[in-house]
Amino acid sequence: KKNNIYAALSGIFVQLSSYCPSSDVKLVCFFSAADKERLGFVKWLPHIFSEDKSSRYMACDESSVKNVLFTLTDVLRKRNEKRQSGFTDSFYPHYIVFCSSENMFVNEPINRYIRSGEELGATFLFVKTDEEKEKLRVIGKNHSQLLSADSTDLVSDETVMRYARRRAALSADEHTERPLPDKLSFLSMLGVKRTEEINILKN
């Protein structure tokens, strides 16, 4: 069942990095050591780098988790203050925050921003484990959506790594001339309108 979660996440990360320029969307990943072996390809994606390209939003140990959490919490705190002062536009870049444990943020300051994340330009994805299978939980302002992963059409690790390396090679020339939308949601970034349309293993 863990293989299905890895394949689902790989599909989501590939879709996001294909559809959205790194100036619009950033990936923030909190992995365990085991997860890093299967999802470490994200380090090649331009979307994992900070705005100044000096660091990656990727944390796999206690020290890096603290550093990335501090940076992200500070961004969301400033955005929240700006929103409270009357700012009504969308925030960019939008942060897609993945965490391999639902409990990692429980006692952290960032926890206060999870439910309001979409208003602040952030979407949170957690791995939820129950008795039957592991699922992805997408948390929004007024909802908590579970995405289940089937065991069909798994994307190989080799295919995903080849894609990530090629995507990295294109990042130097990446730019966008399209107008930014008024609202940017997790579903719109995946090019769908409903969660039922997310075929995370085939895309």
Salt bridges, closest charged atoms under 4 A:
ASP24 OD2 - ARG178 NH2 2.64
ASP35 OD1 - LYS2 NZ 3.74
GLU62 OE2 - LYS66 NZ 3.52
ASP74 OD1 - ARG77 NH2 2.57
ASP74 OD2 - LYS78 NZ 3.23
GLU81 OE2 - ARG77 NH1 3.05
GLU102 OE2 - ARG137 NE 2.55
GLU134 OE1 - LYS2 NZ 3.91
ASP153 OD2 - LYS202 NZ 3.92
ASP157 OD2 - ARG38 NE 2.79
GLU174 OE2 - ARG167 NH2 2.24
GLU177 OE2 - HIS175 NE2 3.84
GLU196 OE1 - ARG194 NH1 3.97
GLU197 OE2 - ARG194 NE 3.53
